[in-house]
Amino acid sequence: MSSQLELFQESYKKWNNEIKSSKKRNFDFDTLSGQCQDTCYFPSNPSGDYLDKLGFPGQFPYTRGVHSNLYRGKLWTMRQFAGFGTPQETNKRFKQLLKKGQTGLSVAYDMPTLMGYDPDHSLSKGEIGKCGVSVFSLPEMQKLFQGINLKEITVSQTINGPAIVLLAFYIAAGEEEGIVPSELKGTLQNDILKEFTAQKEWIFAPEPSMRLITDMLSYCTNFMPHYNTISISGYHIREAGSTAIQELAFTLADGFTYLDYGIKAGIEVDDFAPRLSFFFNSHLDFFEEIAKFRAARRIWAKRLKFKYKAKNEKSWKLRFHTQTAGCSLTAQQPENNIARTGFQALAAVLGGTQSLHTNAMDETLALPTEKSAEVALRTQQLIAYETGAASVVDPLGGSWYLEHLTDKIEQDVENYFLEIESLGGVISAIEDGFFQREISRSASEYQAKVDELRRIVVGVNKFKNKHDEIDIPILNLNEDAGAYQINQLKILKKKRSQTNVNSVLEKITNACKNKDNLMPFIIAAAKEHATIGEIIKAMKNEFGEWQETTGF
């Protein structure tokens, strides 16, 4: 016991020294009554397993957070998801959000872009600019960020199947402004394994898709040290109907698979693991969500340190972005969604998120209006500046209930890892349909509870109004965006050199065959104004397309 106490005191001294030397926001961290608060709180008599299971903020196993003083030093990045219509329309929304205090940008692309089609493709009809912004070439990417300094702002891009193309457009757009790749900051979602499991926006089969991932990992490791190459996403797994435990297990399993492929491609784990980040859902079971985030950090840290033998402590630290649960929003009594989002955002903050998006109340009906997006952003600002939630690191740590939940989630996640391993790993489990079956089962069980009134959804199966008419303003999209973008594509093709485009596209197909890193070839194609559809087609010439096996 004395040795454990000595270790505790030694770790406390280290943490305390880090606190003293860390930057601190100029803010009053006292309670409203004037009570002085410590940065973090600890047990007076730590048990033997305290350091192994909880430890100190900023220290292994990071259960209590990846930063020693967390939000006392710097608040999370407030990053609202935005994108609709043309790049010019979304650029205007970006500037409005930045003006209102948003601290990072997050791009939503439309379905044709997500699937790698140009606006004039037959499958793009009726979808251009509807669920996100239409970006099909370098000039469109430049319009998207016109007047925004990419050297200063961090940009998150939600793109997966054609992620390598949009990354190339982004890099080329920066270079056109005199910004070299090493100066760009931000995150590429680029999580293709999640697409096969939940969101279903893939292009190529799993193996060539992983080839693209490792090409991007290699390129960004060498040339983009401030860029997060993959945002491993549990969000869409949860939106598809999984439980919190499944979300965490399947997401972390995907993360370990990316590590395995990166190492197999010859990249040292410590050279790329620190630049991997995660993207989680924050749902309505308040305490379970907080416990999920804490368990995630502990599981990742232990695996990276003991299985992957990572030596860099940054590799052990699981950093994550959070978005509140879109699937929890209701069309009935949509104003209730403001409260739902507030609870979910608070859970993310108490769980130690590094970045946060809060959904708008009208997103179950349409893309958010400017006003509803502002209310969603203000929700984050209220939590940050008025609730006191950002004043103490891991304020619920040590709660018997929360620690029990954290331990139980970790145990259940480890059991899922064993099951996935028995199937031959993540790729084999995807091809088998395992993840889809598990998520479908959980979604069906939840819906049955709602139908039987064993789970209450306020305003939907209880506390309903007699006349629940929707009387809030809805964003009206520009119906001419599709025709406008098709015309912009025609103009682009007239101005560029088709000979040069054909040459760079042929080089992309050859690079696919020869297993050369594709990034330089696709960046060159972007600069020649090749389109996303043309570049994807050049890769399809070698990789083909993929259809999943039905798992039911």
TITILO-334866 format. One record per residue (C-alpha): residue number from 0; x, y, z. Coordinates in steps of 0.25 Angstrom, whole numbers. Layout:
BEGIN
<rec NUM, <X, Y, Z>>
...
This chain:
BEGIN
<rec 0, <0, 0, 0>>
<rec 1, <11, 9, 3>>
<rec 2, <18, 7, -10>>
<rec 3, <4, 10, -17>>
<rec 4, <3, 23, -9>>
<rec 5, <17, 27, -13>>
<rec 6, <14, 24, -28>>
<rec 7, <1, 32, -26>>
<rec 8, <9, 44, -20>>
<rec 9, <19, 43, -31>>
<rec 10, <9, 44, -42>>
<rec 11, <2, 55, -34>>
<rec 12, <14, 63, -34>>
<rec 13, <17, 61, -49>>
<rec 14, <3, 65, -52>>
<rec 15, <3, 77, -43>>
<rec 16, <16, 82, -49>>
<rec 17, <9, 81, -63>>
<rec 18, <-2, 89, -58>>
<rec 19, <7, 100, -53>>
<rec 20, <14, 101, -66>>
<rec 21, <2, 100, -75>>
<rec 22, <-5, 111, -82>>
<rec 23, <-18, 116, -74>>
<rec 24, <-30, 123, -80>>
<rec 25, <-32, 137, -74>>
<rec 26, <-45, 133, -68>>
<rec 27, <-52, 132, -54>>
<rec 28, <-52, 117, -51>>
<rec 29, <-59, 119, -37>>
<rec 30, <-73, 115, -34>>
<rec 31, <-84, 126, -35>>
<rec 32, <-83, 126, -20>>
<rec 33, <-69, 129, -21>>
<rec 34, <-64, 116, -16>>
<rec 35, <-50, 113, -22>>
<rec 36, <-49, 100, -30>>
<rec 37, <-37, 91, -32>>
<rec 38, <-33, 87, -46>>
<rec 39, <-37, 73, -43>>
<rec 40, <-41, 64, -31>>
<rec 41, <-35, 51, -26>>
<rec 42, <-38, 41, -15>>
<rec 43, <-31, 44, -2>>
<rec 44, <-28, 29, 0>>
<rec 45, <-25, 23, -14>>
<rec 46, <-28, 8, -16>>
<rec 47, <-17, -1, -22>>
<rec 48, <-23, 0, -36>>
<rec 49, <-25, 15, -37>>
<rec 50, <-13, 18, -45>>
<rec 51, <-16, 6, -55>>
<rec 52, <-30, 9, -57>>
<rec 53, <-32, 24, -55>>
<rec 54, <-19, 32, -53>>
<rec 55, <-17, 47, -55>>
<rec 56, <-22, 55, -67>>
<rec 57, <-11, 56, -77>>
<rec 58, <-5, 43, -72>>
<rec 59, <-6, 28, -76>>
<rec 60, <-17, 22, -77>>
<rec 61, <-24, 35, -80>>
<rec 62, <-37, 31, -74>>
<rec 63, <-38, 45, -68>>
<rec 64, <-34, 52, -81>>
<rec 65, <-23, 54, -91>>
<rec 66, <-19, 68, -86>>
<rec 67, <-14, 71, -71>>
<rec 68, <-23, 83, -70>>
<rec 69, <-33, 81, -81>>
<rec 70, <-43, 93, -83>>
<rec 71, <-36, 102, -73>>
<rec 72, <-25, 103, -84>>
<rec 73, <-33, 103, -97>>
<rec 74, <-48, 100, -100>>
<rec 75, <-52, 90, -110>>
<rec 76, <-53, 94, -124>>
<rec 77, <-67, 98, -127>>
<rec 78, <-69, 93, -141>>
<rec 79, <-83, 93, -148>>
<rec 80, <-85, 84, -160>>
<rec 81, <-89, 92, -172>>
<rec 82, <-91, 91, -187>>
<rec 83, <-102, 92, -197>>
<rec 84, <-104, 97, -211>>
<rec 85, <-92, 103, -218>>
<rec 86, <-79, 106, -212>>
<rec 87, <-82, 121, -212>>
<rec 88, <-94, 118, -204>>
<rec 89, <-87, 110, -194>>
<rec 90, <-75, 120, -193>>
<rec 91, <-85, 130, -189>>
<rec 92, <-91, 121, -178>>
<rec 93, <-76, 118, -173>>
<rec 94, <-73, 133, -172>>
<rec 95, <-86, 135, -164>>
<rec 96, <-83, 124, -154>>
<rec 97, <-68, 129, -152>>
<rec 98, <-74, 143, -150>>
<rec 99, <-83, 137, -139>>
<rec 100, <-71, 131, -131>>
<rec 101, <-69, 117, -138>>
<rec 102, <-55, 113, -137>>
<rec 103, <-54, 102, -148>>
<rec 104, <-60, 98, -161>>
<rec 105, <-67, 85, -164>>
<rec 106, <-71, 82, -179>>
<rec 107, <-83, 74, -183>>
<rec 108, <-83, 69, -197>>
<rec 109, <-95, 66, -206>>
<rec 110, <-98, 51, -210>>
<rec 111, <-91, 52, -224>>
<rec 112, <-78, 57, -218>>
<rec 113, <-79, 46, -207>>
<rec 114, <-80, 36, -218>>
<rec 115, <-70, 41, -227>>
<rec 116, <-79, 46, -238>>
<rec 117, <-79, 59, -246>>
<rec 118, <-92, 68, -247>>
<rec 119, <-95, 63, -261>>
<rec 120, <-95, 48, -257>>
<rec 121, <-109, 42, -258>>
<rec 122, <-109, 38, -244>>
<rec 123, <-106, 52, -239>>
<rec 124, <-120, 57, -244>>
<rec 125, <-128, 63, -233>>
<rec 126, <-117, 62, -223>>
<rec 127, <-107, 73, -226>>
<rec 128, <-105, 82, -214>>
<rec 129, <-117, 76, -206>>
<rec 130, <-110, 69, -194>>
<rec 131, <-97, 77, -195>>
<rec 132, <-89, 85, -204>>
<rec 133, <-85, 81, -219>>
<rec 134, <-70, 81, -221>>
<rec 135, <-65, 74, -234>>
<rec 136, <-52, 81, -237>>
<rec 137, <-41, 90, -231>>
<rec 138, <-48, 103, -236>>
<rec 139, <-60, 99, -228>>
<rec 140, <-51, 96, -216>>
<rec 141, <-45, 110, -217>>
<rec 142, <-59, 116, -218>>
<rec 143, <-63, 108, -205>>
<rec 144, <-52, 115, -197>>
<rec 145, <-51, 128, -204>>
<rec 146, <-47, 139, -194>>
<rec 147, <-44, 128, -183>>
<rec 148, <-29, 127, -178>>
<rec 149, <-26, 112, -179>>
<rec 150, <-13, 114, -172>>
<rec 151, <-21, 119, -159>>
<rec 152, <-34, 111, -159>>
<rec 153, <-35, 96, -157>>
<rec 154, <-45, 89, -167>>
<rec 155, <-51, 76, -165>>
<rec 156, <-56, 69, -178>>
<rec 157, <-67, 58, -177>>
<rec 158, <-63, 50, -189>>
<rec 159, <-59, 35, -190>>
<rec 160, <-60, 27, -203>>
<rec 161, <-54, 39, -212>>
<rec 162, <-46, 45, -200>>
<rec 163, <-33, 44, -207>>
<rec 164, <-38, 53, -218>>
<rec 165, <-44, 63, -209>>
<rec 166, <-31, 64, -201>>
<rec 167, <-24, 66, -214>>
<rec 168, <-33, 78, -217>>
<rec 169, <-31, 83, -203>>
<rec 170, <-16, 82, -204>>
<rec 171, <-16, 89, -218>>
<rec 172, <-25, 100, -213>>
<rec 173, <-15, 103, -202>>
<rec 174, <-4, 103, -211>>
<rec 175, <-11, 113, -221>>
<rec 176, <-11, 122, -209>>
<rec 177, <3, 120, -206>>
<rec 178, <1, 110, -194>>
<rec 179, <9, 98, -194>>
<rec 180, <3, 85, -190>>
<rec 181, <11, 85, -177>>
<rec 182, <4, 97, -172>>
<rec 183, <-10, 92, -174>>
<rec 184, <-18, 88, -162>>
<rec 185, <-30, 80, -161>>
<rec 186, <-37, 66, -162>>
<rec 187, <-41, 57, -173>>
<rec 188, <-52, 47, -169>>
<rec 189, <-46, 36, -179>>
<rec 190, <-52, 25, -171>>
<rec 191, <-56, 15, -182>>
<rec 192, <-58, 3, -172>>
<rec 193, <-69, 10, -165>>
<rec 194, <-76, 12, -179>>
<rec 195, <-76, -3, -181>>
<rec 196, <-82, -5, -168>>
<rec 197, <-92, 6, -166>>
<rec 198, <-93, 18, -176>>
<rec 199, <-92, 10, -189>>
<rec 200, <-84, 21, -197>>
<rec 201, <-73, 13, -203>>
<rec 202, <-68, 12, -217>>
<rec 203, <-57, 1, -217>>
<rec 204, <-56, -12, -210>>
<rec 205, <-49, -13, -196>>
<rec 206, <-35, -16, -201>>
<rec 207, <-33, -5, -211>>
<rec 208, <-40, 4, -202>>
<rec 209, <-30, 1, -191>>
<rec 210, <-19, 3, -202>>
<rec 211, <-24, 18, -203>>
<rec 212, <-24, 19, -188>>
<rec 213, <-10, 15, -187>>
<rec 214, <-6, 24, -199>>
<rec 215, <-12, 36, -192>>
<rec 216, <-5, 32, -178>>
<rec 217, <8, 31, -185>>
<rec 218, <7, 44, -192>>
<rec 219, <2, 52, -180>>
<rec 220, <12, 46, -170>>
<rec 221, <23, 51, -179>>
<rec 222, <17, 65, -183>>
<rec 223, <5, 69, -174>>
<rec 224, <10, 67, -160>>
<rec 225, <-2, 76, -155>>
<rec 226, <-13, 68, -162>>
<rec 227, <-22, 57, -157>>
<rec 228, <-22, 47, -168>>
<rec 229, <-34, 38, -163>>
<rec 230, <-45, 42, -153>>
<rec 231, <-49, 28, -149>>
<rec 232, <-64, 29, -148>>
<rec 233, <-74, 23, -139>>
<rec 234, <-84, 34, -141>>
<rec 235, <-91, 27, -153>>
<rec 236, <-90, 13, -147>>
<rec 237, <-98, 19, -135>>
<rec 238, <-108, 26, -145>>
<rec 239, <-110, 13, -152>>
<rec 240, <-116, 7, -139>>
<rec 241, <-104, 2, -131>>
<rec 242, <-103, 2, -116>>
<rec 243, <-92, 11, -109>>
<rec 244, <-84, -2, -107>>
<rec 245, <-85, -6, -121>>
<rec 246, <-81, 8, -126>>
<rec 247, <-69, 8, -118>>
<rec 248, <-65, -7, -121>>
<rec 249, <-67, -6, -136>>
<rec 250, <-60, 8, -137>>
<rec 251, <-48, 4, -129>>
<rec 252, <-47, -9, -136>>
<rec 253, <-47, -1, -149>>
<rec 254, <-36, 8, -143>>
<rec 255, <-27, -4, -140>>
<rec 256, <-29, -9, -154>>
<rec 257, <-24, 4, -160>>
<rec 258, <-12, 3, -151>>
<rec 259, <-9, -11, -156>>
<rec 260, <-10, -7, -170>>
<rec 261, <-1, 5, -168>>
<rec 262, <9, -3, -161>>
<rec 263, <8, -14, -172>>
<rec 264, <11, -2, -182>>
<rec 265, <24, 1, -176>>
<rec 266, <20, 13, -167>>
<rec 267, <25, 13, -153>>
<rec 268, <13, 13, -143>>
<rec 269, <18, 25, -136>>
<rec 270, <20, 33, -149>>
<rec 271, <5, 32, -152>>
<rec 272, <-3, 28, -140>>
<rec 273, <-3, 42, -133>>
<rec 274, <-10, 48, -145>>
<rec 275, <-22, 38, -145>>
<rec 276, <-34, 44, -138>>
<rec 277, <-48, 39, -135>>
<rec 278, <-62, 43, -137>>
<rec 279, <-73, 39, -127>>
<rec 280, <-88, 41, -125>>
<rec 281, <-93, 47, -112>>
<rec 282, <-107, 41, -110>>
<rec 283, <-117, 43, -99>>
<rec 284, <-113, 32, -88>>
<rec 285, <-105, 43, -81>>
<rec 286, <-96, 35, -72>>
<rec 287, <-94, 24, -82>>
<rec 288, <-89, 34, -92>>
<rec 289, <-79, 40, -82>>
<rec 290, <-74, 26, -78>>
<rec 291, <-73, 22, -93>>
<rec 292, <-63, 34, -96>>
<rec 293, <-55, 30, -83>>
<rec 294, <-54, 15, -87>>
<rec 295, <-50, 19, -101>>
<rec 296, <-38, 26, -96>>
<rec 297, <-33, 15, -87>>
<rec 298, <-35, 4, -97>>
<rec 299, <-28, 11, -108>>
<rec 300, <-16, 15, -99>>
<rec 301, <-14, 1, -94>>
<rec 302, <-14, -5, -108>>
<rec 303, <-5, 5, -113>>
<rec 304, <5, 3, -102>>
<rec 305, <5, -12, -100>>
<rec 306, <1, -18, -113>>
<rec 307, <6, -8, -123>>
<rec 308, <18, -4, -115>>
<rec 309, <17, 10, -118>>
<rec 310, <27, 18, -111>>
<rec 311, <22, 32, -113>>
<rec 312, <11, 36, -103>>
<rec 313, <4, 44, -113>>
<rec 314, <1, 31, -120>>
<rec 315, <-6, 26, -107>>
<rec 316, <-15, 38, -106>>
<rec 317, <-29, 36, -113>>
<rec 318, <-34, 50, -118>>
<rec 319, <-48, 51, -123>>
<rec 320, <-59, 60, -129>>
<rec 321, <-73, 58, -124>>
<rec 322, <-86, 61, -131>>
<rec 323, <-100, 61, -124>>
<rec 324, <-109, 49, -128>>
<rec 325, <-116, 53, -141>>
<rec 326, <-125, 40, -140>>
<rec 327, <-130, 45, -127>>
<rec 328, <-136, 58, -133>>
<rec 329, <-151, 57, -135>>
<rec 330, <-160, 64, -145>>
<rec 331, <-171, 65, -135>>
<rec 332, <-169, 77, -125>>
<rec 333, <-156, 80, -132>>
<rec 334, <-153, 91, -121>>
<rec 335, <-150, 79, -112>>
<rec 336, <-138, 76, -120>>
<rec 337, <-131, 88, -114>>
<rec 338, <-132, 82, -100>>
<rec 339, <-128, 68, -106>>
<rec 340, <-116, 74, -112>>
<rec 341, <-112, 82, -100>>
<rec 342, <-112, 69, -91>>
<rec 343, <-104, 62, -102>>
<rec 344, <-94, 73, -103>>
<rec 345, <-92, 74, -88>>
<rec 346, <-89, 59, -88>>
<rec 347, <-78, 61, -99>>
<rec 348, <-72, 72, -91>>
<rec 349, <-72, 64, -78>>
<rec 350, <-66, 53, -85>>
<rec 351, <-54, 61, -90>>
<rec 352, <-57, 64, -105>>
<rec 353, <-47, 72, -113>>
<rec 354, <-57, 77, -123>>
<rec 355, <-72, 77, -124>>
<rec 356, <-83, 79, -133>>
<rec 357, <-97, 82, -128>>
<rec 358, <-109, 78, -137>>
<rec 359, <-120, 89, -140>>
<rec 360, <-134, 86, -136>>
<rec 361, <-139, 86, -150>>
<rec 362, <-129, 76, -156>>
<rec 363, <-139, 65, -156>>
<rec 364, <-147, 73, -166>>
<rec 365, <-137, 80, -174>>
<rec 366, <-123, 86, -174>>
<rec 367, <-122, 96, -163>>
<rec 368, <-127, 110, -165>>
<rec 369, <-117, 121, -161>>
<rec 370, <-124, 124, -148>>
<rec 371, <-125, 109, -144>>
<rec 372, <-110, 107, -147>>
<rec 373, <-108, 120, -138>>
<rec 374, <-116, 114, -127>>
<rec 375, <-108, 101, -128>>
<rec 376, <-95, 108, -127>>
<rec 377, <-100, 117, -115>>
<rec 378, <-103, 103, -108>>
<rec 379, <-88, 100, -108>>
<rec 380, <-85, 114, -104>>
<rec 381, <-95, 113, -92>>
<rec 382, <-88, 100, -87>>
<rec 383, <-74, 106, -89>>
<rec 384, <-76, 120, -82>>
<rec 385, <-88, 118, -73>>
<rec 386, <-90, 104, -67>>
<rec 387, <-76, 102, -60>>
<rec 388, <-75, 89, -67>>
<rec 389, <-62, 94, -73>>
<rec 390, <-56, 98, -60>>
<rec 391, <-52, 84, -55>>
<rec 392, <-45, 73, -62>>
<rec 393, <-53, 60, -61>>
<rec 394, <-63, 65, -51>>
<rec 395, <-71, 52, -50>>
<rec 396, <-58, 44, -48>>
<rec 397, <-59, 35, -36>>
<rec 398, <-74, 34, -36>>
<rec 399, <-77, 19, -33>>
<rec 400, <-88, 19, -44>>
<rec 401, <-79, 25, -54>>
<rec 402, <-67, 16, -51>>
<rec 403, <-76, 4, -51>>
<rec 404, <-81, 8, -65>>
<rec 405, <-67, 11, -70>>
<rec 406, <-62, -3, -66>>
<rec 407, <-74, -10, -71>>
<rec 408, <-73, -3, -85>>
<rec 409, <-58, -7, -86>>
<rec 410, <-61, -21, -82>>
<rec 411, <-72, -22, -93>>
<rec 412, <-64, -16, -103>>
<rec 413, <-53, -26, -101>>
<rec 414, <-62, -37, -103>>
<rec 415, <-66, -31, -116>>
<rec 416, <-52, -31, -120>>
<rec 417, <-51, -46, -117>>
<rec 418, <-63, -49, -126>>
<rec 419, <-58, -40, -138>>
<rec 420, <-44, -47, -137>>
<rec 421, <-51, -60, -137>>
<rec 422, <-57, -56, -151>>
<rec 423, <-43, -53, -156>>
<rec 424, <-43, -38, -153>>
<rec 425, <-51, -26, -158>>
<rec 426, <-50, -28, -173>>
<rec 427, <-55, -42, -172>>
<rec 428, <-66, -38, -162>>
<rec 429, <-70, -28, -172>>
<rec 430, <-71, -38, -183>>
<rec 431, <-78, -47, -174>>
<rec 432, <-89, -37, -171>>
<rec 433, <-86, -38, -156>>
<rec 434, <-86, -23, -153>>
<rec 435, <-99, -21, -161>>
<rec 436, <-106, -32, -153>>
<rec 437, <-102, -27, -140>>
<rec 438, <-106, -13, -143>>
<rec 439, <-120, -18, -149>>
<rec 440, <-123, -26, -136>>
<rec 441, <-120, -15, -127>>
<rec 442, <-128, -5, -135>>
<rec 443, <-140, -14, -136>>
<rec 444, <-139, -17, -121>>
<rec 445, <-139, -2, -118>>
<rec 446, <-151, 1, -127>>
<rec 447, <-159, -10, -121>>
<rec 448, <-157, -4, -107>>
<rec 449, <-162, 10, -113>>
<rec 450, <-174, 3, -119>>
<rec 451, <-177, -4, -106>>
<rec 452, <-175, 9, -98>>
<rec 453, <-164, 3, -90>>
<rec 454, <-155, 14, -96>>
<rec 455, <-162, 28, -96>>
<rec 456, <-159, 38, -107>>
<rec 457, <-165, 51, -102>>
<rec 458, <-175, 57, -113>>
<rec 459, <-174, 44, -121>>
<rec 460, <-180, 32, -113>>
<rec 461, <-184, 40, -100>>
<rec 462, <-187, 55, -97>>
<rec 463, <-192, 57, -111>>
<rec 464, <-200, 70, -114>>
<rec 465, <-214, 68, -121>>
<rec 466, <-209, 77, -133>>
<rec 467, <-194, 75, -135>>
<rec 468, <-193, 84, -147>>
<rec 469, <-179, 88, -151>>
<rec 470, <-179, 103, -150>>
<rec 471, <-164, 106, -150>>
<rec 472, <-156, 112, -162>>
<rec 473, <-150, 102, -172>>
<rec 474, <-138, 105, -181>>
<rec 475, <-142, 106, -195>>
<rec 476, <-131, 101, -204>>
<rec 477, <-127, 108, -217>>
<rec 478, <-134, 99, -227>>
<rec 479, <-125, 105, -238>>
<rec 480, <-112, 99, -232>>
<rec 481, <-112, 87, -240>>
<rec 482, <-113, 94, -253>>
<rec 483, <-103, 104, -249>>
<rec 484, <-93, 94, -245>>
<rec 485, <-95, 86, -258>>
<rec 486, <-92, 99, -266>>
<rec 487, <-80, 102, -257>>
<rec 488, <-75, 88, -261>>
<rec 489, <-77, 91, -276>>
<rec 490, <-69, 104, -275>>
<rec 491, <-58, 97, -267>>
<rec 492, <-56, 86, -279>>
<rec 493, <-56, 97, -289>>
<rec 494, <-45, 105, -282>>
<rec 495, <-35, 94, -279>>
<rec 496, <-26, 85, -287>>
<rec 497, <-33, 72, -290>>
<rec 498, <-19, 66, -295>>
<rec 499, <-13, 69, -281>>
<rec 500, <-25, 64, -274>>
<rec 501, <-24, 51, -282>>
<rec 502, <-10, 49, -279>>
<rec 503, <-11, 51, -264>>
<rec 504, <-23, 42, -263>>
<rec 505, <-15, 31, -271>>
<rec 506, <-4, 32, -261>>
<rec 507, <-14, 30, -249>>
<rec 508, <-19, 17, -255>>
<rec 509, <-4, 13, -257>>
<rec 510, <-1, 16, -243>>
<rec 511, <-13, 8, -238>>
<rec 512, <-7, -4, -246>>
<rec 513, <8, -1, -242>>
<rec 514, <4, 1, -227>>
<rec 515, <11, 15, -227>>
<rec 516, <6, 25, -217>>
<rec 517, <-6, 31, -223>>
<rec 518, <-6, 45, -216>>
<rec 519, <4, 52, -225>>
<rec 520, <-3, 47, -238>>
<rec 521, <-17, 52, -233>>
<rec 522, <-11, 65, -228>>
<rec 523, <-5, 67, -242>>
<rec 524, <-19, 63, -248>>
<rec 525, <-26, 74, -239>>
<rec 526, <-17, 85, -244>>
<rec 527, <-20, 81, -258>>
<rec 528, <-35, 83, -254>>
<rec 529, <-38, 68, -256>>
<rec 530, <-52, 66, -249>>
<rec 531, <-55, 56, -237>>
<rec 532, <-63, 47, -247>>
<rec 533, <-52, 46, -257>>
<rec 534, <-42, 43, -246>>
<rec 535, <-50, 33, -239>>
<rec 536, <-53, 26, -253>>
<rec 537, <-38, 25, -256>>
<rec 538, <-37, 18, -243>>
<rec 539, <-49, 9, -246>>
<rec 540, <-42, 4, -258>>
<rec 541, <-32, -3, -249>>
<rec 542, <-40, -5, -236>>
<rec 543, <-54, -7, -242>>
<rec 544, <-66, -5, -232>>
<rec 545, <-72, -13, -221>>
<rec 546, <-85, -19, -217>>
<rec 547, <-87, -24, -202>>
<rec 548, <-92, -38, -199>>
<rec 549, <-106, -38, -193>>
<rec 550, <-105, -42, -178>>
<rec 551, <-119, -45, -175>>
